[in-house]
C-alpha cells in the first residue's frame, strides 16, 4: 500500500447527532458516512429506549422530512455530501 493510500485510510471525520437530524451534540467519528450513520442509528435506538423526549421529537421531525423513499434517498445523499466535505480530524 502506498503512503498516500495509508493516509487516506486514517482520515477520520466527526459529525454530530444534531447534524444528522438528531437532538444532541453527541459526536460520531468515522472514515465513511456509512460508519457514522451506523453509529447514529445505534445512538438513536439507545435514546429511544431511554424514552428521551428530545430524540423522540427529532425522530418525528425526521419522519416528515423523509416521508417517501425518494425523499429519504435525497436526504441521505445530502447528508453524505455534507459529511464528505467536513474537515478531517486528527
C-alpha positions as CSV (number, residue, x, y, z in Angstrom):
1,X,0.0,0.0,0.0
2,X,1.4,3.4,-0.9
3,X,1.8,6.1,1.7
4,X,-1.0,8.2,0.2
5,X,-3.4,5.3,0.5
6,X,-2.4,4.7,4.1
7,X,-3.0,8.4,4.9
8,X,-6.5,8.2,3.3
9,X,-7.5,5.2,5.3
10,X,-6.7,7.0,8.5
11,X,-8.6,10.1,7.6
12,X,-11.5,10.5,10.0
13,X,-14.4,12.9,10.1
14,X,-16.6,14.0,13.0
15,X,-20.3,14.7,12.7
16,X,-22.9,15.2,15.5
17,X,-26.3,13.7,16.2
18,X,-27.8,17.2,15.5
19,X,-26.1,17.5,12.1
20,X,-27.7,14.1,11.2
21,X,-31.1,15.4,12.2
22,X,-31.0,14.3,15.8
23,X,-31.3,16.2,19.0
24,X,-27.9,16.4,20.7
25,X,-24.2,17.2,20.3
26,X,-23.1,13.5,20.6
27,X,-20.2,13.2,18.1
28,X,-19.7,10.3,15.8
29,X,-16.2,9.7,14.4
30,X,-15.7,7.6,11.3
31,X,-13.9,7.3,8.0
32,X,-17.1,6.9,6.0
33,X,-20.6,8.1,6.0
34,X,-21.9,4.5,6.4
35,X,-19.8,4.2,9.6
36,X,-21.2,7.3,11.2
37,X,-24.7,6.6,10.0
38,X,-24.5,3.2,11.8
39,X,-23.2,4.9,15.0
40,X,-26.0,7.4,14.7
41,X,-28.7,4.7,14.4
42,X,-27.3,2.9,17.4
43,X,-27.3,6.1,19.4
44,X,-30.9,6.8,18.3
45,X,-32.0,3.4,19.4
46,X,-30.4,3.9,22.8
47,X,-32.1,7.3,23.2
48,X,-35.5,5.8,22.2
49,X,-35.1,3.0,24.7
50,X,-34.5,5.7,27.4
51,X,-37.6,7.4,26.1
52,X,-35.6,10.6,25.6
53,X,-38.1,13.3,24.7
54,X,-35.7,15.4,22.6
55,X,-34.7,12.5,20.4
56,X,-38.3,11.3,20.1
57,X,-39.3,14.8,18.8
58,X,-36.4,14.8,16.4
59,X,-37.4,11.4,15.1
60,X,-40.9,12.8,14.5
61,X,-39.5,15.7,12.6
62,X,-37.3,13.3,10.5
63,X,-40.4,11.2,9.6
64,X,-41.9,14.3,7.9
65,X,-38.7,15.1,6.1
66,X,-38.2,11.6,4.8
67,X,-41.8,10.6,4.2
68,X,-41.2,8.8,0.9
69,X,-38.4,6.5,-0.2
70,X,-37.3,9.2,-2.7
71,X,-37.2,11.9,0.0
72,X,-35.2,9.5,2.2
73,X,-32.6,8.8,-0.6
74,X,-32.3,12.6,-1.3
75,X,-31.8,13.4,2.4
76,X,-29.2,10.6,2.9
77,X,-27.4,11.8,-0.3
78,X,-27.3,15.4,1.0
79,X,-26.0,14.3,4.4
80,X,-23.4,12.1,2.8
81,X,-22.1,15.0,0.7
82,X,-22.2,17.2,3.8
83,X,-20.1,14.6,5.7
84,X,-17.6,14.1,2.9
85,X,-17.0,17.9,2.9
86,X,-16.3,18.1,6.6
87,X,-12.6,18.6,7.5
88,X,-10.6,15.6,8.7
89,X,-9.9,15.4,12.3
90,X,-6.5,14.3,13.7
